[in-house]
Amino acid sequence: EPEVTQTPSHQVTQMGQEVILRCVPISNHLYFYWYRQILGQKVEFLVSFYNNEISEKSEIFDDQFSVERPDGSNFTLKIRSTKLEDSAMYFCASSEVEVQGKYFGPGTRLTVT
Amino acid sequence: AQSVSQHNHHVILSEAASLELGCNYSYGGTVNLFWYVQYPGQHLQLLLKYFSGDPLVKGIKGFEAEFIKSKFSFNLRKPSVQWSDTAEYFCAVNASGTGANNLFFGTGTRLTVIP
């Protein structure tokens, strides 16, 4: 069964550093998403991406965040200058059509020290 | 804005017991509803979804959920749980027809099934 993959599984970084989280969505999917889950809290929507542009973003997704699809397979989330409160599990997801159950990746645990 | 409430934070059951996990949402319009499951160390996986039609939806692994519009609820049920159902269960809602495609998740319910 096709699956969404994410790398790395765990990233530790110092406050103020830039991080790039990588995702490979399912190959025939057209809609891509990032969600995050701070420990003990809800899974929260960050951003959706379609046709090479952001289609929707939440209040969390401020200027420190950016997304990119640099080639035909990868989908990345960049945090420009990490803060302690960015520590969370970041989930990538993809879907074939707009409203559908999304396929989630295993997540990248980001720890900002 | 939509929100989702899961009032049971941790449920402990013996094998073969029946399960019902509560999910309530707040949104006045038409919604799409989902249950996701996250087994220990694994991905979030779609368990079942409701878009329209029969309010009783059946998912994988013997799970079902019933959409009760008047109660703004979408409770998850399983008549007889197994040890392998131990996982975290997330209810999620998406507002239909708004162009918004993001999911609002509940806080999750941890289910522990004792053999």
Interface residues (C-beta under 8 A of the other chain):
Chain A: E3 V4 Y31 Y33 Y35 Q41 K42 V43 E44 F45 S48 S55 E56 S58 F91 A93 E98 V99 G101 K102 Y103 F104 G105 P106 G107
Chain B: N32 F34 Y36 Q42 H43 L44 Q45 L46 K49 F51 F90 A92 N94 S96 G99 A100 N101 N102 L103 F104 F105 G106 T107 G108
